[in-house]
């Protein structure tokens, strides 16, 4: 009778320990998954920010080049407009 109770107690303890282990495993898995998700999100955000910054820099460079080209073209047109009559006068 006593051994039977002892075995039941052991079985209960084993089940409890299994539940505790299962809970710990679940908690660990959840924490790991959350950490992985956070890391992935952070990496994606950093990548998006870097890509946006690069695109902005490229756009700024393109705009600067376009402005320089327009200024050069306007300068060339003005110079030729003003110089050709002078050349013809001489």
DSSP file (Angstrom, degrees, kcal/mol; ACC not computed):
  #  RESIDUE AA STRUCTURE BP1 BP2  ACC     N-H-->O    O-->H-N    N-H-->O    O-->H-N    TCO  KAPPA ALPHA  PHI   PSI    X-CA   Y-CA   Z-CA
    1    1 A X     >        0   0    0      0, 0.0     4,-2.3     0, 0.0     5,-0.2   0.000 360.0 360.0 360.0 -46.0    0.0    0.0    0.0
    2    2 A X  H  >  +     0   0    0      1,-0.2     4,-2.9     2,-0.2     5,-0.2   0.929 360.0  50.0 -65.2 -43.6    2.8    2.4    1.0
    3    3 A X  H  > S+     0   0    0      1,-0.2     4,-2.9     2,-0.2    -1,-0.2   0.895 108.7  54.1 -62.0 -38.1    4.8    1.6   -2.1
    4    4 A X  H  > S+     0   0    0      2,-0.2     4,-2.5     1,-0.2    -1,-0.2   0.943 110.8  45.0 -60.4 -47.1    1.7    2.2   -4.3
    5    5 A X  H  X S+     0   0    0     -4,-2.3     4,-3.0     1,-0.2    -2,-0.2   0.918 112.6  52.2 -60.6 -43.2    1.3    5.6   -2.7
    6    6 A X  H  X S+     0   0    0     -4,-2.9     4,-2.8     1,-0.2    -2,-0.2   0.918 109.7  48.5 -59.4 -44.2    5.0    6.3   -3.1
    7    7 A X  H  X S+     0   0    0     -4,-2.9     4,-3.0     2,-0.2    -1,-0.2   0.917 111.5  49.6 -63.0 -42.8    4.7    5.4   -6.8
    8    8 A X  H  X S+     0   0    0     -4,-2.5     4,-2.9     2,-0.2    -2,-0.2   0.928 111.6  49.2 -59.7 -44.2    1.7    7.6   -7.3
    9    9 A X  H  X S+     0   0    0     -4,-3.0     4,-3.0     2,-0.2    -2,-0.2   0.924 111.8  48.7 -60.6 -44.5    3.6   10.4   -5.6
   10   10 A X  H  X S+     0   0    0     -4,-2.8     4,-3.0     2,-0.2    -2,-0.2   0.928 111.3  49.8 -60.2 -45.5    6.6    9.8   -7.8
   11   11 A X  H  X S+     0   0    0     -4,-3.0     4,-2.9     2,-0.2    -2,-0.2   0.920 111.5  48.9 -59.6 -44.5    4.3    9.8  -10.9
   12   12 A X  H  X S+     0   0    0     -4,-2.9     4,-3.1     2,-0.2    -2,-0.2   0.934 112.1  48.5 -59.6 -46.4    2.7   13.1   -9.7
   13   13 A X  H  X S+     0   0    0     -4,-3.0     4,-3.3     1,-0.2    -2,-0.2   0.919 111.7  49.6 -60.7 -43.3    6.2   14.6   -9.2
   14   14 A X  H  X S+     0   0    0     -4,-3.0     4,-3.0     2,-0.2    -1,-0.2   0.932 112.4  47.3 -60.9 -45.8    7.3   13.4  -12.6
   15   15 A X  H  X S+     0   0    0     -4,-2.9     4,-2.8     2,-0.2    -2,-0.2   0.923 113.8  48.1 -61.3 -43.3    4.2   14.9  -14.2
   16   16 A X  H  X S+     0   0    0     -4,-3.1     4,-3.2     2,-0.2    -2,-0.2   0.940 112.6  47.7 -61.9 -46.1    4.7   18.1  -12.3
   17   17 A X  H  X S+     0   0    0     -4,-3.3     4,-3.4     1,-0.2     5,-0.2   0.903 111.2  51.7 -62.9 -39.1    8.4   18.3  -13.3
   18   18 A X  H  X S+     0   0    0     -4,-3.0     4,-3.1    -5,-0.2    -1,-0.2   0.921 111.2  47.7 -61.2 -42.3    7.4   17.5  -16.9
   19   19 A X  H  X S+     0   0    0     -4,-2.8     4,-3.1     2,-0.2    -2,-0.2   0.933 113.3  47.6 -63.2 -43.8    4.9   20.4  -16.8
   20   20 A X  H  X S+     0   0    0     -4,-3.2     4,-3.0     2,-0.2    -2,-0.2   0.941 113.8  47.2 -61.2 -46.4    7.5   22.7  -15.2
   21   21 A X  H  X S+     0   0    0     -4,-3.4     4,-3.2     1,-0.2    -2,-0.2   0.920 112.4  50.2 -60.2 -43.3   10.0   21.6  -17.9
   22   22 A X  H  X S+     0   0    0     -4,-3.1     4,-2.9    -5,-0.2    -2,-0.2   0.923 111.7  47.7 -61.6 -43.5    7.4   22.1  -20.6
   23   23 A X  H  X S+     0   0    0     -4,-3.1     4,-2.9     2,-0.2    -2,-0.2   0.929 113.3  47.9 -63.0 -43.3    6.6   25.6  -19.2
   24   24 A X  H  X S+     0   0    0     -4,-3.0     4,-3.1     2,-0.2    -2,-0.2   0.932 112.9  48.8 -62.0 -44.3   10.3   26.5  -19.1
   25   25 A X  H  X S+     0   0    0     -4,-3.2     4,-3.0     1,-0.2     5,-0.2   0.928 112.1  48.6 -61.0 -44.3   10.8   25.2  -22.6
   26   26 A X  H  X S+     0   0    0     -4,-2.9     4,-3.0    -5,-0.2    -1,-0.2   0.932 112.6  48.1 -60.9 -45.2    7.8   27.2  -23.8
   27   27 A X  H  X S+     0   0    0     -4,-2.9     4,-2.8     2,-0.2    -2,-0.2   0.933 113.5  47.3 -61.1 -45.2    9.1   30.3  -22.1
   28   28 A X  H  X S+     0   0    0     -4,-3.1     4,-2.8     2,-0.2    -2,-0.2   0.928 113.3  48.2 -62.2 -44.4   12.6   29.8  -23.5
   29   29 A X  H  X S+     0   0    0     -4,-3.0     4,-3.0    -5,-0.2     5,-0.2   0.928 112.6  48.7 -61.7 -44.8   11.2   29.2  -27.0
   30   30 A X  H  X S+     0   0    0     -4,-3.0     4,-2.8    -5,-0.2    -2,-0.2   0.930 112.6  48.0 -61.4 -44.7    9.0   32.3  -26.8
   31   31 A X  H  X S+     0   0    0     -4,-2.8     4,-2.7     2,-0.2    -2,-0.2   0.927 113.5  47.3 -62.3 -44.5   11.9   34.4  -25.6
   32   32 A X  H  X S+     0   0    0     -4,-2.8     4,-2.9     2,-0.2    -2,-0.2   0.931 113.2  48.3 -62.9 -45.1   14.2   33.1  -28.4
   33   33 A X  H  X S+     0   0    0     -4,-3.0     4,-2.8     2,-0.2    -2,-0.2   0.926 112.5  48.7 -61.1 -44.3   11.5   33.6  -31.0
   34   34 A X  H  X S+     0   0    0     -4,-2.8     4,-2.8    -5,-0.2    -1,-0.2   0.922 112.3  48.6 -61.8 -43.4   10.8   37.2  -29.8
   35   35 A X  H  X S+     0   0    0     -4,-2.7     4,-2.8    -5,-0.2    -2,-0.2   0.928 112.1  48.5 -62.7 -43.5   14.5   38.0  -29.8
   36   36 A X  H  X S+     0   0    0     -4,-2.9     4,-2.8     2,-0.2    -2,-0.2   0.925 112.5  48.4 -61.6 -44.3   14.9   36.6  -33.3
   37   37 A X  H  X S+     0   0    0     -4,-2.8     4,-2.8     2,-0.2    -1,-0.2   0.921 111.9  49.5 -61.8 -43.7   11.9   38.6  -34.5
   38   38 A X  H  X S+     0   0    0     -4,-2.8     4,-2.8     2,-0.2    -2,-0.2   0.926 112.0  48.2 -61.6 -44.3   13.3   41.8  -32.9
   39   39 A X  H  X S+     0   0    0     -4,-2.8     4,-2.7     2,-0.2    -2,-0.2   0.930 112.7  48.4 -61.6 -44.9   16.7   41.2  -34.4
   40   40 A X  H  X S+     0   0    0     -4,-2.8     4,-2.7     1,-0.2    -2,-0.2   0.924 112.7  48.2 -61.6 -44.3   15.1   40.6  -37.9
   41   41 A X  H  X S+     0   0    0     -4,-2.8     4,-2.8     2,-0.2    -2,-0.2   0.924 112.2  49.0 -62.2 -44.2   13.0   43.7  -37.5
   42   42 A X  H  X S+     0   0    0     -4,-2.8     4,-2.7     2,-0.2    -2,-0.2   0.929 112.3  48.3 -61.7 -44.5   15.9   45.9  -36.4
   43   43 A X  H  X S+     0   0    0     -4,-2.7     4,-2.8     1,-0.2    -2,-0.2   0.923 112.8  48.4 -61.7 -43.8   18.0   44.6  -39.4
   44   44 A X  H  X S+     0   0    0     -4,-2.7     4,-2.9     2,-0.2    -2,-0.2   0.925 111.8  49.1 -63.0 -43.8   15.2   45.3  -41.8
   45   45 A X  H  X S+     0   0    0     -4,-2.8     4,-2.8     2,-0.2    -2,-0.2   0.925 112.3  48.3 -61.5 -44.1   14.7   48.8  -40.4
   46   46 A X  H  X S+     0   0    0     -4,-2.7     4,-2.8     2,-0.2    -2,-0.2   0.932 112.5  48.8 -61.5 -44.7   18.4   49.5  -40.7
   47   47 A X  H  X S+     0   0    0     -4,-2.8     4,-3.0     1,-0.2    -2,-0.2   0.932 112.0  48.3 -60.6 -45.7   18.5   48.2  -44.2
   48   48 A X  H  X S+     0   0    0     -4,-2.9     4,-2.8     1,-0.2    -1,-0.2   0.919 112.7  48.6 -61.3 -43.6   15.5   50.3  -45.2
   49   49 A X  H  X S+     0   0    0     -4,-2.8     4,-2.9     2,-0.2    -1,-0.2   0.923 112.6  48.1 -62.7 -43.3   17.0   53.4  -43.6
   50   50 A X  H  X S+     0   0    0     -4,-2.8     4,-2.8     2,-0.2    -2,-0.2   0.930 113.1  47.8 -63.1 -44.3   20.3   52.8  -45.4
   51   51 A X  H  X S+     0   0    0     -4,-3.0     4,-2.8     2,-0.2    -2,-0.2   0.924 113.1  48.2 -62.5 -43.5   18.6   52.2  -48.7
   52   52 A X  H  X S+     0   0    0     -4,-2.8     4,-2.8     2,-0.2    -2,-0.2   0.923 112.4  48.9 -62.9 -43.4   16.4   55.4  -48.3
   53   53 A X  H  X S+     0   0    0     -4,-2.9     4,-2.9     2,-0.2    -2,-0.2   0.922 112.2  48.5 -62.2 -42.5   19.5   57.4  -47.3
   54   54 A X  H  X S+     0   0    0     -4,-2.8     4,-2.9     2,-0.2    -2,-0.2   0.924 112.0  49.0 -62.9 -43.0   21.4   56.1  -50.4
   55   55 A X  H  X S+     0   0    0     -4,-2.8     4,-2.9     2,-0.2    -2,-0.2   0.920 111.9  49.0 -62.2 -42.2   18.5   56.9  -52.6
   56   56 A X  H  X S+     0   0    0     -4,-2.8     4,-2.9     2,-0.2    -2,-0.2   0.924 111.9  48.8 -62.6 -43.5   18.2   60.4  -51.2
   57   57 A X  H  X S+     0   0    0     -4,-2.9     4,-2.9     2,-0.2    -2,-0.2   0.925 112.2  48.3 -62.1 -43.0   22.0   60.9  -51.7
   58   58 A X  H  X S+     0   0    0     -4,-2.9     4,-3.1     2,-0.2    -2,-0.2   0.922 112.2  49.3 -62.3 -43.2   21.7   59.6  -55.3
   59   59 A X  H  X S+     0   0    0     -4,-2.9     4,-2.9     2,-0.2    -2,-0.2   0.926 111.8  48.5 -61.5 -43.6   18.8   62.0  -55.9
   60   60 A X  H  X S+     0   0    0     -4,-2.9     4,-2.9     2,-0.2    -2,-0.2   0.925 112.6  48.5 -62.4 -43.5   20.7   64.9  -54.4
   61   61 A X  H  X S+     0   0    0     -4,-2.9     4,-2.9     2,-0.2    -2,-0.2   0.939 112.3  48.3 -61.4 -45.3   23.7   64.0  -56.5
   62   62 A X  H  X S+     0   0    0     -4,-3.1     4,-2.8     1,-0.2    -2,-0.2   0.923 112.9  48.3 -60.4 -43.6   21.5   63.8  -59.6
   63   63 A X  H  X S+     0   0    0     -4,-2.9     4,-2.9     2,-0.2    -1,-0.2   0.917 111.6  49.6 -63.9 -42.1   19.9   67.1  -58.8
   64   64 A X  H  X S+     0   0    0     -4,-2.9     4,-2.8     2,-0.2    -2,-0.2   0.935 112.4  47.7 -61.4 -44.8   23.2   68.8  -58.2
   65   65 A X  H  X S+     0   0    0     -4,-2.9     4,-2.9     1,-0.2    -2,-0.2   0.921 112.4  49.4 -61.6 -43.3   24.5   67.4  -61.5
   66   66 A X  H  X S+     0   0    0     -4,-2.8     4,-2.9     2,-0.2    -2,-0.2   0.922 111.4  48.9 -62.6 -42.5   21.4   68.6  -63.3
   67   67 A X  H  X S+     0   0    0     -4,-2.9     4,-2.9     2,-0.2    -2,-0.2   0.925 112.3  48.5 -62.1 -43.5   21.7   72.1  -61.7
   68   68 A X  H  X S+     0   0    0     -4,-2.8     4,-2.9     2,-0.2    -2,-0.2   0.934 112.6  48.3 -61.6 -44.9   25.4   72.3  -62.8
   69   69 A X  H  X S+     0   0    0     -4,-2.9     4,-2.9     1,-0.2    -2,-0.2   0.927 112.6  48.0 -61.4 -44.6   24.5   71.2  -66.3
   70   70 A X  H  X S+     0   0    0     -4,-2.9     4,-2.9     2,-0.2     5,-0.2   0.928 112.6  48.6 -62.7 -44.0   21.7   73.7  -66.5
   71   71 A X  H  X S+     0   0    0     -4,-2.9     4,-2.9     2,-0.2    -2,-0.2   0.926 112.9  48.0 -61.3 -43.8   23.9   76.5  -65.2
   72   72 A X  H  X S+     0   0    0     -4,-2.9     4,-3.0     2,-0.2    -2,-0.2   0.925 112.7  48.7 -62.8 -43.7   26.7   75.5  -67.7
   73   73 A X  H  X S+     0   0    0     -4,-2.9     4,-2.9     2,-0.2    -2,-0.2   0.939 113.0  46.7 -62.3 -45.6   24.2   75.4  -70.6
   74   74 A X  H  X S+     0   0    0     -4,-2.9     4,-2.9     2,-0.2     5,-0.2   0.920 113.5  49.4 -61.2 -43.0   22.7   78.8  -69.6
   75   75 A X  H  X S+     0   0    0     -4,-2.9     4,-3.1    -5,-0.2     5,-0.2   0.931 111.9  48.1 -62.2 -44.7   26.2   80.2  -69.3
   76   76 A X  H  X S+     0   0    0     -4,-3.0     4,-3.0     2,-0.2     5,-0.3   0.934 113.0  48.0 -61.3 -45.9   27.3   78.8  -72.6
   77   77 A X  H  X S+     0   0    0     -4,-2.9     4,-2.7    -5,-0.2    -2,-0.2   0.936 114.6  45.7 -60.8 -46.3   24.1   80.2  -74.3
   78   78 A X  H  X S+     0   0    0     -4,-2.9     4,-2.6     2,-0.2     5,-0.2   0.926 114.0  48.7 -62.7 -44.4   24.6   83.7  -72.7
   79   79 A X  H  X S+     0   0    0     -4,-3.1     4,-3.2    -5,-0.2     5,-0.3   0.938 114.4  44.9 -62.6 -46.1   28.3   83.8  -73.6
   80   80 A X  H  X S+     0   0    0     -4,-3.0     4,-2.5    -5,-0.2     5,-0.3   0.906 112.6  52.2 -65.0 -39.0   27.7   82.7  -77.2
   81   81 A X  H  X S+     0   0    0     -4,-2.7     4,-0.7    -5,-0.3    -1,-0.2   0.910 118.8  36.0 -62.0 -40.2   24.8   85.2  -77.4
   82   82 A X  H  X S+     0   0    0     -4,-2.6     4,-1.0    -5,-0.2    -2,-0.2   0.823 119.9  47.7 -82.9 -30.3   27.0   88.0  -76.2
   83   83 A X  H  X S+     0   0    0     -4,-3.2     4,-3.1    -5,-0.2     5,-0.3   0.882 100.3  62.5 -81.8 -38.0   30.2   87.0  -77.9
   84   84 A X  H  X S+     0   0    0     -4,-2.5     4,-2.5    -5,-0.3     5,-0.2   0.905 105.4  46.3 -59.6 -42.9   29.0   86.3  -81.4
   85   85 A X  H  X S+     0   0    0     -4,-0.7     4,-2.3    -5,-0.3    -1,-0.2   0.926 113.5  50.2 -62.9 -40.6   27.9   89.9  -82.0
   86   86 A X  H  X S+     0   0    0     -4,-1.0     4,-2.1     2,-0.2    -2,-0.2   0.926 111.2  48.4 -61.3 -42.8   31.2   91.2  -80.6
   87   87 A X  H  < S+     0   0    0     -4,-3.1    -1,-0.2     1,-0.2    -2,-0.2   0.916 111.5  49.9 -62.6 -41.0   33.1   88.8  -82.8
   88   88 A X  H  < S+     0   0    0     -4,-2.5    -1,-0.2    -5,-0.3    -2,-0.2   0.849 107.3  54.7 -67.1 -31.3   31.1   90.0  -85.8
   89   89 A X  H  <        0   0    0     -4,-2.3    -1,-0.2     1,-0.3    -2,-0.2   0.909 360.0 360.0 -67.4 -39.0   31.8   93.6  -84.9
   90   90 A X     <        0   0    0     -4,-2.1    -1,-0.3    -5,-0.1    -2,-0.2   0.503 360.0 360.0 -82.4 360.0   35.5   93.0  -84.9
